[in-house]
Amino acid sequence: MQTDLDPTDLEILRILQQDATLTNKEIAFKLHKSIATVHDRIKKLKEKGYIKRVVAILDRQKINKSLIAFSQVLLKEHTAESLGEFEQEVAKFSEVMECFQMTGAFDFILRIATSDMDTYHLFLRNKLAKLSNISTVQSFFVLSETKSETAYPL
């Protein structure tokens, strides 16, 4: 845990992770602090990079992104240039929601969101498989979602 966060900062972060639409006034009321104090602290949390951005979390079923795949990718080459090139190229694909470089048998794991299996298949053939340095792709498809959190425990 970072030492420059006091209990009030942590509580602000907890609140914002649950509902970032709350006004400074509403947060101040919950914390028994002044609106100016909350405003200044949120501004500092953003400046220091604790709050990277504020977004809306959409219902993927309602926007027709019901198929989630976790695809493990093994590359042929592992030079700094080839790893960086893969990251740059895969980041351009709108279907790729997350990309992590991993330890273990595969180099990367991707979280991919598409509308259905046909759309995933087109993505795999026409985008991912066309990247020159790919050796193997192994995909796993989500059957059900038991838990999906965006808030980190603080």
Phi, psi and chi 1 to 4 in degrees:
 res  aa     phi    psi   chi1   chi2   chi3   chi4
   1 MET       -  137.1 -177.0   67.6   64.1      -
   2 GLN   -66.8  137.9  -65.0  -69.0  -31.6      -
   3 THR   -80.4  -15.2   57.2      -      -      -
   4 ASP   -87.6    6.9   59.5  -18.9      -      -
   5 LEU  -101.0  124.2  -65.2  177.3      -      -
   6 ASP   -95.3  176.1   67.1   14.3      -      -
   7 PRO   -57.2  -34.7  -28.8   36.7      -      -
   8 THR   -67.4  -43.4  -59.8      -      -      -
   9 ASP   -59.0  -45.6  -68.0  -32.3      -      -
  10 LEU   -61.7  -41.1  -69.7  171.2      -      -
  11 GLU   -67.4  -38.7 -163.5   55.7   36.7      -
  12 ILE   -60.3  -45.6  -71.7  171.0      -      -
  13 LEU   -62.7  -41.1  -68.1  174.0      -      -
  14 ARG   -60.1  -46.5  -77.6 -173.2 -165.1   96.2
  15 ILE   -62.9  -47.9  -70.1  168.7      -      -
  16 LEU   -65.4  -32.5  -70.5  175.0      -      -
  17 GLN   -65.5  -29.8  -76.8 -169.8  104.8      -
  18 GLN   -84.3  -37.4  -65.2  -56.7  -44.5      -
  19 ASP  -157.0   94.9 -173.7   -2.7      -      -
  20 ALA   -79.5   -0.3      -      -      -      -
  21 THR   -85.6   -7.8   65.4      -      -      -
  22 LEU   -63.1  141.7  -67.5  175.0      -      -
  23 THR   -78.6  164.2   64.9      -      -      -
  24 ASN   -59.3  -36.3  -71.6  -16.6      -      -
  25 LYS   -61.9  -44.5 -177.8  178.4  179.7 -179.7
  26 GLU   -65.5  -40.7  -68.6  168.4  -41.0      -
  27 ILE   -66.6  -43.9  -63.5  168.8      -      -
  28 ALA   -58.3  -41.6      -      -      -      -
  29 PHE   -62.7  -43.9  178.6   78.1      -      -
  30 LYS   -62.9  -34.8  -73.4  178.2  179.0  -93.3
  31 LEU   -97.3   -3.5  -62.6  177.8      -      -
  32 HIS    58.7   43.3  -51.7  -71.4      -      -
  33 LYS  -123.2  168.4  -57.2  -74.7 -177.1 -170.3
  34 SER   -78.6  156.2   73.3      -      -      -
  35 ILE   -62.2  -40.4  -62.4  168.9      -      -
  36 ALA   -61.9  -41.4      -      -      -      -
  37 THR   -61.3  -47.4  -63.0      -      -      -
  38 VAL   -63.2  -44.1  168.1      -      -      -
  39 HIS   -57.6  -48.6  171.8   78.0      -      -
  40 ASP   -63.9  -40.8  -70.2  -14.8      -      -
  41 ARG   -67.6  -41.7  -76.2  176.4  178.2 -101.7
  42 ILE   -63.6  -41.2  -69.1  173.1      -      -
  43 LYS   -59.3  -44.7 -177.0  178.7  174.5 -174.3
  44 LYS   -67.3  -38.3  -74.0  179.2 -174.5  172.0
  45 LEU   -63.2  -35.3  -70.7  166.3      -      -
  46 LYS   -70.8  -45.7  -73.0  178.0  179.5  178.8
  47 GLU   -61.1  -37.1  -71.3  169.8   -3.1      -
  48 LYS   -81.2   -6.0  -69.6 -179.0  178.1 -179.0
  49 GLY    88.1    6.3      -      -      -      -
  50 TYR   -68.5  -37.5  -73.8  100.9      -      -
  51 ILE  -103.9  107.9  -60.7  171.4      -      -
  52 LYS   -79.9  -40.5  -68.9  168.8   59.9  171.8
  53 ARG  -168.0  164.7   61.4 -174.9 -177.8 -165.4
  54 VAL  -118.9  125.4  178.8      -      -      -
  55 VAL  -133.9  166.5  -60.3      -      -      -
  56 ALA   -98.7  136.6      -      -      -      -
  57 ILE   -98.3  117.2  -61.2  170.8      -      -
  58 LEU   -90.7  156.1  -53.5 -178.4      -      -
  59 ASP   -80.8  109.5 -178.0  -31.5      -      -
  60 ARG   -64.6  -27.1   63.4 -176.7  173.9   84.6
  61 GLN   -66.1  -40.4  -56.3  -68.1  -18.6      -
  62 LYS   -73.3  -20.7  -68.8 -175.4  179.7 -173.2
  63 ILE  -105.2   16.2   60.3  165.9      -      -
  64 ASN    62.2   45.6 -162.9   24.9      -      -
  65 LYS  -125.2   56.6  -62.2  -64.4 -179.8 -161.4
  66 SER   -83.0  -15.7   56.0      -      -      -
  67 LEU   -99.3  120.1 -176.5   70.7      -      -
  68 ILE  -113.6  128.4  -59.1  -64.4      -      -
  69 ALA  -120.7  141.6      -      -      -      -
  70 PHE  -108.5  114.0  -72.1   92.2      -      -
  71 SER  -113.1  123.6  -63.1      -      -      -
  72 GLN   -91.2  134.2  -63.3  175.1  -38.8      -
  73 VAL  -122.8  129.7  178.3      -      -      -
  74 LEU  -110.6  130.2  179.1   63.7      -      -
  75 LEU   -96.3  156.5  -59.1 -178.6      -      -
  76 LYS   -75.9  -42.5  -64.8  174.3 -169.0  171.5
  77 GLU  -116.8  151.8  -63.6  177.9   20.5      -
  78 HIS  -127.6   31.8  -63.0   90.6      -      -
  79 THR   -75.0  161.6   64.0      -      -      -
  80 ALA   -58.2  -38.8      -      -      -      -
  81 GLU   -65.9  -44.7  -65.9   82.8   19.4      -
  82 SER   -69.7  -36.6   62.7      -      -      -
  83 LEU   -64.9  -45.7  -67.7  168.3      -      -
  84 GLY   -64.1  -39.8      -      -      -      -
  85 GLU   -63.4  -43.3 -177.5  179.8  -49.0      -
  86 PHE   -59.8  -46.8  173.6   80.8      -      -
  87 GLU   -60.1  -43.0  -70.5  171.2  -36.6      -
  88 GLN   -64.1  -43.4  -72.4  175.6    3.0      -
  89 GLU   -69.9  -45.2  -68.7  -57.9  -48.3      -
  90 VAL   -69.3  -28.1   81.4      -      -      -
  91 ALA   -66.5  -20.4      -      -      -      -
  92 LYS   -77.2  -18.3  -65.5  175.6 -174.2  175.0
  93 PHE   -80.7  120.8  -60.1  146.8      -      -
  94 SER   -64.9  -24.2   62.1      -      -      -
  95 GLU   -71.2  -24.8  -62.5   87.7  -10.5      -
  96 VAL   -82.8  112.8  175.1      -      -      -
  97 MET   -87.6  -34.4  -56.3  -59.2  -66.4      -
  98 GLU  -146.3  147.9  -66.4  177.8  -66.6      -
  99 CYS  -139.8  122.7  173.0      -      -      -
 100 PHE  -125.5  133.1  -60.7  100.6      -      -
 101 GLN   -79.9  134.8 -172.5  174.7    9.9      -
 102 MET  -121.9  162.0  -54.4  -65.3  -69.2      -
 103 THR   -91.6  167.7   62.0      -      -      -
 104 GLY   102.9 -156.0      -      -      -      -
 105 ALA   -72.2  -24.4      -      -      -      -
 106 PHE  -115.8  157.5  -73.0   85.2      -      -
 107 ASP   -86.7  -37.3  -61.4  -50.4      -      -
 108 PHE  -138.2  154.0  -68.3   90.4      -      -
 109 ILE  -126.1  134.8 -171.2  164.1      -      -
 110 LEU  -117.4  140.4  -49.7  175.7      -      -
 111 ARG  -103.7  119.5 -178.8  170.5   63.3   92.9
 112 ILE  -118.2  132.3  -59.6  165.1      -      -
 113 ALA  -117.7  123.5      -      -      -      -
 114 THR  -137.0  174.2   62.2      -      -      -
 115 SER   -78.7  -32.2   56.8      -      -      -
 116 ASP  -164.7 -179.5   53.4   33.7      -      -
 117 MET   -66.2  -36.5 -172.6   60.6   77.9      -
 118 ASP   -61.9  -42.4  -70.5  -23.5      -      -
 119 THR   -66.9  -39.7  -52.6      -      -      -
 120 TYR   -61.0  -44.3  174.5   81.5      -      -
 121 HIS   -59.5  -43.2 -177.5 -128.4      -      -
 122 LEU   -63.9  -41.4  -70.4  172.1      -      -
 123 PHE   -59.3  -47.8  163.5   75.8      -      -
 124 LEU   -61.2  -48.7  179.1   64.2      -      -
 125 ARG   -72.5  -42.1  -72.2 -173.0   69.1  144.7
 126 ASN   -94.9  -12.2  -62.6  -31.6      -      -
 127 LYS  -125.2  -68.2  -69.0 -176.1  178.0  179.8
 128 LEU   -62.6  -49.1 -169.0   59.3      -      -
 129 ALA   -68.1  -15.5      -      -      -      -
 130 LYS   -82.2   -9.8  -74.1 -169.9  174.8 -176.9
 131 LEU   -69.3  132.4  -62.3 -179.4      -      -
 132 SER   -67.6  -26.9   62.0      -      -      -
 133 ASN   -96.3    6.6 -166.2   26.5      -      -
 134 ILE   -80.7  130.5  -68.1 -163.8      -      -
 135 SER   -98.3  -51.5  169.4      -      -      -
 136 THR  -142.5  142.8  -55.8      -      -      -
 137 VAL  -127.8  125.8  176.4      -      -      -
 138 GLN  -122.3  121.4 -175.6  174.6   13.1      -
 139 SER  -113.7  145.4  -64.3      -      -      -
 140 PHE  -126.0  135.9  -56.5   88.6      -      -
 141 PHE  -110.4  137.5  -61.8   95.0      -      -
 142 VAL   -74.1  126.0  173.4      -      -      -
 143 LEU   -91.9  -40.4  -62.2  176.5      -      -
 144 SER  -152.3  159.9   67.5      -      -      -
 145 GLU  -118.0  111.7 -172.9  175.3  -64.6      -
 146 THR   -86.1  -39.6  -56.0      -      -      -
 147 LYS  -147.2  137.4 -178.2  177.7 -180.0  179.5
 148 SER  -145.3  105.2  178.3      -      -      -
 149 GLU  -113.4  146.1  -81.4  -66.8  -31.0      -
 150 THR  -112.7  -13.9   58.8      -      -      -
 151 ALA   -89.0  129.7      -      -      -      -
 152 TYR   -85.1  140.7  -67.7  103.3      -      -
 153 PRO   -67.9  134.9   13.1  -15.4      -      -
 154 LEU  -120.4      -  -62.1  173.8      -      -
